[in-house]
Amino acid sequence: MAGAGKLRFTQTKYFDLIYGEKNLASANILYENADAIFEELAAEYGVEPSFRLPVVITATVEQFNAYYANSPY
């Protein structure tokens, strides 16, 4: 995440958000809305959320684009 500035980390009920200072606005939007959206979708599909999801927010296009890997970040 070159050029992102100092990296920050915050957690919600289901998500670990990792972002640079330049992405604070996007991180705030996710922080405020991600859990409610996730719970709504889980209910829609009849799934009980039982795991955490890492989310890396970057301004770099195509570096992380809706990709999930089941490995440590």
Residue frames as a rotation matrix with the C-alpha (Angstrom) as fourth column:
MET 1
0.579 0.816 0.000 0.00
0.816 -0.579 0.000 0.00
0.000 0.000 -1.000 0.00
ALA 2
-0.503 -0.862 -0.054 2.68
0.849 -0.505 0.152 2.38
-0.159 0.031 0.987 -1.05
GLY 3
-0.844 0.082 0.530 1.70
0.138 -0.922 0.362 6.02
0.518 0.378 0.767 -0.81
ALA 4
0.109 0.971 -0.213 -1.22
0.518 0.127 0.846 5.38
0.849 -0.203 -0.489 1.52
GLY 5
0.026 -0.161 0.987 0.40
-0.674 -0.731 -0.101 7.14
0.738 -0.663 -0.127 4.46
LYS 6
-0.776 -0.299 0.555 0.36
-0.629 0.418 -0.656 5.70
-0.035 -0.858 -0.513 7.95
LEU 7
-0.508 0.594 -0.623 -1.63
0.027 0.734 0.679 2.45
0.861 0.329 -0.389 8.07
ARG 8
-0.507 0.473 0.721 -4.58
-0.862 -0.274 -0.426 2.28
-0.004 -0.837 0.547 10.41
PHE 9
-0.756 0.286 -0.588 -6.58
0.168 0.954 0.248 -0.65
0.632 0.088 -0.770 11.73
THR 10
-0.578 0.639 0.509 -10.06
-0.804 -0.338 -0.489 -0.75
-0.140 -0.691 0.709 13.21
GLN 11
-0.962 0.259 -0.090 -12.59
0.247 0.960 0.130 -3.47
0.120 0.103 -0.987 13.91
THR 12
-0.243 0.956 0.165 -16.34
-0.902 -0.285 0.323 -3.79
0.356 -0.070 0.932 13.63
LYS 13
0.331 0.449 0.830 -18.39
-0.749 0.660 -0.058 -6.76
-0.573 -0.603 0.555 14.78
TYR 14
0.806 0.093 0.585 -17.50
0.194 0.892 -0.409 -8.77
-0.559 0.443 0.701 11.65
PHE 15
0.805 -0.439 0.399 -14.75
0.381 -0.133 -0.915 -6.85
0.455 0.889 0.060 9.84
ASP 16
0.217 -0.834 -0.507 -11.10
0.620 -0.283 0.732 -5.91
-0.754 -0.473 0.455 10.31
LEU 17
0.949 0.154 0.275 -10.57
0.310 -0.608 -0.731 -2.70
0.055 0.779 -0.625 8.36
ILE 18
0.030 -0.985 -0.169 -7.02
0.691 -0.102 0.716 -1.90
-0.723 -0.139 0.677 7.24
TYR 19
0.705 0.299 0.643 -6.51
0.679 -0.547 -0.491 1.42
0.205 0.782 -0.588 5.50
GLY 20
-0.485 -0.872 0.063 -4.17
0.849 -0.486 -0.205 4.34
0.210 -0.046 0.977 4.98
GLU 21
-0.521 0.227 -0.823 -4.76
0.392 -0.793 -0.466 7.90
-0.759 -0.565 0.324 6.11
LYS 22
-0.901 0.129 -0.414 -5.78
-0.407 -0.583 0.703 8.82
-0.151 0.802 0.578 2.56
ASN 23
-0.605 0.680 -0.414 -8.67
0.045 0.549 0.835 6.35
0.795 0.487 -0.363 2.76
LEU 24
-0.977 0.181 -0.112 -10.17
0.105 -0.052 -0.993 7.52
-0.186 -0.982 0.032 6.05
ALA 25
-0.447 0.864 -0.233 -13.45
-0.857 -0.488 -0.164 8.67
-0.256 0.127 0.958 4.46
SER 26
-0.060 0.387 -0.920 -14.04
-0.620 0.708 0.338 5.26
0.782 0.591 0.197 2.82
ALA 27
-0.748 -0.282 -0.601 -13.11
0.249 0.720 -0.648 3.46
0.615 -0.634 -0.469 6.04
ASN 28
-0.889 0.451 0.079 -15.61
-0.303 -0.449 -0.840 5.57
-0.343 -0.771 0.536 8.00
ILE 29
-0.119 0.869 -0.479 -18.41
-0.978 -0.021 0.206 4.71
0.169 0.494 0.853 5.57
LEU 30
-0.153 0.004 -0.988 -17.62
-0.182 0.983 0.032 1.00
0.971 0.185 -0.149 5.88
TYR 31
-0.946 -0.263 -0.190 -17.28
0.140 0.198 -0.970 1.23
0.293 -0.944 -0.150 9.65
GLU 32
-0.692 0.718 0.082 -20.74
-0.606 -0.515 -0.607 2.77
-0.393 -0.469 0.791 9.94
ASN 33
0.160 0.878 -0.450 -22.54
-0.974 0.067 -0.215 0.47
-0.158 0.473 0.867 7.47
ALA 34
-0.464 -0.437 -0.770 -20.74
-0.708 0.706 0.027 -2.83
0.532 0.558 -0.637 6.82
ASP 35
-0.979 0.061 0.196 -22.09
-0.090 0.734 -0.673 -4.85
-0.185 -0.676 -0.713 9.77
ALA 36
-0.189 0.981 -0.046 -25.73
-0.411 -0.121 -0.903 -3.91
-0.892 -0.152 0.426 9.12
ILE 37
0.202 0.213 -0.956 -25.42
-0.979 0.059 -0.194 -4.77
0.015 0.975 0.221 5.43
PHE 38
-0.714 -0.546 -0.438 -23.65
-0.524 0.832 -0.183 -8.04
0.465 0.099 -0.880 6.24
GLU 39
-0.829 0.455 0.327 -26.35
-0.081 0.481 -0.873 -9.01
-0.554 -0.750 -0.361 8.76
GLU 40
0.110 0.895 -0.431 -29.10
-0.706 -0.235 -0.668 -8.15
-0.699 0.378 0.607 6.28
LEU 41
0.018 -0.179 -0.984 -27.51
-0.921 0.381 -0.086 -10.30
0.390 0.907 -0.158 3.58
ALA 42
-0.926 -0.376 -0.034 -26.84
-0.323 0.833 -0.449 -13.16
0.197 -0.405 -0.893 5.99
ALA 43
-0.484 0.830 0.276 -30.49
-0.248 0.173 -0.953 -13.13
-0.839 -0.530 0.122 7.06
GLU 44
0.219 0.549 -0.806 -31.60
-0.920 -0.159 -0.358 -13.04
-0.325 0.820 0.471 3.42
TYR 45
-0.065 -0.359 -0.931 -29.58
-0.704 0.678 -0.212 -16.20
0.707 0.642 -0.297 2.70
GLY 46
0.870 0.493 -0.009 -30.34
-0.326 0.588 0.740 -17.89
0.370 -0.641 0.672 6.02
VAL 47
0.174 -0.904 -0.390 -26.71
0.474 0.424 -0.772 -17.87
0.863 -0.051 0.502 7.13
GLU 48
0.955 0.048 -0.294 -25.45
0.292 -0.349 0.890 -17.22
-0.060 -0.936 -0.347 10.65
PRO 49
0.535 -0.810 0.241 -22.34
-0.358 -0.475 -0.804 -15.00
0.766 0.343 -0.544 10.52
SER 50
0.980 -0.194 -0.041 -19.60
0.137 0.512 0.848 -16.83
-0.143 -0.837 0.529 12.42
PHE 51
0.167 -0.968 0.185 -16.34
0.972 0.193 0.131 -15.42
-0.163 0.158 0.974 11.12
ARG 52
0.361 -0.176 -0.916 -14.41
0.060 -0.976 0.211 -12.20
-0.930 -0.131 -0.342 10.64
LEU 53
0.644 -0.130 0.754 -13.49
0.765 0.107 -0.635 -10.70
0.002 0.986 0.169 7.29
PRO 54
-0.240 -0.750 -0.617 -10.38
0.528 -0.634 0.565 -8.61
-0.814 -0.190 0.548 6.63
VAL 55
0.755 0.434 0.492 -11.00
0.653 -0.428 -0.625 -5.61
-0.061 0.793 -0.607 4.38
VAL 56
-0.338 -0.892 -0.301 -8.06
0.703 -0.452 0.549 -3.70
-0.625 -0.026 0.780 2.92
ILE 57
0.807 0.591 -0.008 -8.98
0.471 -0.652 -0.595 -0.27
-0.356 0.476 -0.804 1.58
THR 58
-0.303 -0.947 -0.102 -6.55
0.558 -0.263 0.787 1.18
-0.772 0.182 0.608 -0.91
ALA 59
0.388 0.372 -0.843 -6.58
-0.380 -0.769 -0.514 3.91
-0.839 0.520 -0.157 -3.52
THR 60
-0.668 -0.696 -0.264 -4.52
-0.573 0.254 0.779 1.69
-0.476 0.671 -0.568 -5.82
VAL 61
0.347 0.838 -0.421 -6.79
-0.918 0.213 -0.333 0.38
-0.190 0.503 0.843 -8.56
GLU 62
0.656 0.122 -0.745 -6.90
-0.455 0.851 -0.262 -3.40
0.602 0.511 0.613 -9.01
GLN 63
-0.511 -0.845 0.156 -4.52
-0.655 0.265 -0.708 -4.12
0.557 -0.464 -0.689 -6.13
PHE 64
-0.911 0.398 0.104 -7.31
0.217 0.680 -0.700 -5.56
-0.350 -0.616 -0.706 -3.98
ASN 65
-0.648 0.697 -0.308 -10.55
-0.740 -0.479 0.473 -5.85
0.182 0.534 0.826 -5.86
ALA 66
0.363 0.894 0.264 -13.21
-0.932 0.351 0.094 -7.89
-0.009 -0.280 0.960 -4.03
TYR 67
0.105 -0.429 -0.897 -10.81
-0.268 0.857 -0.441 -10.77
0.958 0.286 -0.025 -3.53
TYR 68
0.600 0.103 0.793 -10.81
-0.800 0.084 0.594 -12.91
-0.005 -0.991 0.133 -0.39
ALA 69
-0.042 -0.639 -0.768 -8.06
-0.280 0.746 -0.605 -15.29
0.959 0.189 -0.210 0.64
ASN 70
0.918 0.394 -0.032 -8.34
-0.116 0.347 0.931 -17.51
0.378 -0.851 0.365 3.67
SER 71
0.149 -0.924 -0.353 -4.87
0.843 0.305 -0.443 -16.64
0.517 -0.231 0.824 4.93
PRO 72
0.242 -0.095 -0.965 -3.43
0.776 -0.579 0.252 -14.17
-0.583 -0.810 -0.067 7.42
TYR 73
0.765 0.005 0.644 -3.08
0.446 -0.725 -0.525 -10.63
0.464 0.689 -0.557 6.24
